[in-house]
Amino acid sequence: MAIGKGHVRFLFYSKRYGVSFEDTLTLGRLFLYATQNEIKKNIDFFKNNVKNISDVSFKDKFAEPFFQILGAERVDSRSTFVCALMTIAV
C-alpha cells in the first residue's frame, strides 16, 4: 500500500477540516509515491502543514516523513497479522 499524489491532496484537505495526525496508525508500512514537489504544491495550496519539507528527512521510500509534515508526532505501522491478533484479543 502507498500514499500517492491524490492521497496527499486528500490528507491535506482532511487536515483543513480538523483531522489530527498527531498519533497516526497505518496498516502496514506505507510507501510514498508522491514526489516532494507534489507535497510542496499542497503545502503551498493548503498552508496547514506543521513542518516543512526541509524539516523532515526523506531517507527511504516510506511515508513517515509525510505524516510528520501533517503533524504526526508518532507514526505506528502495524502489519495486518498484528492487527488480526489485536482484533482477536479484544
Secondary structure, DSSP 8 states (H G I E B T S, - for coil): -EE-HHHHHHHHHHHHTT---SEEEEES--EE-S-HHHHHHHHHHH---SS-GGGS---SSBSHHHHHHTT-SEEEEE-HHHHHHHHHH-
